Amino acid sequence: MPGDDAACRGVDVWAVSTRRLPGICRLPDTADLAVERCVDPDCGRWERADLESLLADASRPLLVFIHGNRYEAGEAKGQGVLLARHCTAGCPGSCRPRVVIFSWPSGQQGILLKDGRAKYDRAYADGHYLAWLLGRVAPERPVAIVGYSFGALIILEALEDLVAAERAGRADVMPWTRRPGRTHLVFVAPAVRCDALAPRGPYAETLACFDRLTLVINSRDDALKFFPWIDRDIRADALGKVGMPRRWAGNKEFIATDAANIVGKQHGLPLYLSSPALSRRIATGALEALAP
């Protein structure tokens, strides 16, 4: 079997893509996500697959990775494979997850600020697509979701959609509040407003959707310092630059780390993964105690 090649190398990596899908403003009834399976992570060889196969074996944990801005499809896949390998190495006692790369249209478009505003708007649409995907995951299945930069915004938008869908009684979407399977979130340099999870923040209700939040910020990040100019109506600092108080997490497991002294002023997930300490923090936050 082709998939066994990936498994024997220690990773089982898939990708779902929204790069050819239009922008949308709500949780869709259906979504034609492109699905691929990595059959040789060393050579970067992928083959077409389907969503049914991706979601098969509900007992196996999922690790969903949402990348940041200014990455083409191949770069996003490369980061996902790198993350999968670091998580496998950084949390060796955990059950090996199926890694799913959520690839969204983040290719570079012009100057940084203009590009950032365009991708900020697009992230809301991809939150709806991610919600549709997560809404097909069995409630008992353990899930870890890792979001870098704008990836964290996509995650929170998706969870907000799932809360609303459950409240509306949508039978086509699996419930995500108080689900029996554990759910872990890992935000790395999140490009989302700093009051996102405050008691009266825009995503406060999403706290019901997860059991653990691992937050890795960078108080010196040069890219995140421009976040207040991305959404001119909000003018809020980025969560990934200033962090948040422990009390906002309520009774959820919560751990926060400032990577400034390790990463410095730069912005890029590989910088975090190249640090043994930060890589281990990401891996354990995602996978430790995720599955029984």
Secondary structure, 3 states (H helix, E strand, C coil): CHHHHHHHCCCCEEEEECCCCCCCCCCCCCCCCEEEEEEECCCCEEEECCHHHHCCCCCCCEEEEECCCCCCHHHHHHHHHHHHHHHHHHCCCCCCCEEEEEECCCCCCCCHHHHHHHHHHHHHHHHHHHHHHHCCCCCCCCEEEEEECHHHHHHHHHHHHHHHHHHCCCCCCCCCCCCCCCEEEEEECCCCECCCCCCCCCCHHHHHHCCEEEEEECCCCCCHHHHHHCCCCCCCCEHHHHCCCHHHHCCCEEEEEECHHHHCCCCCHHHHHCCHHHHHHHHHHHHCCCCC
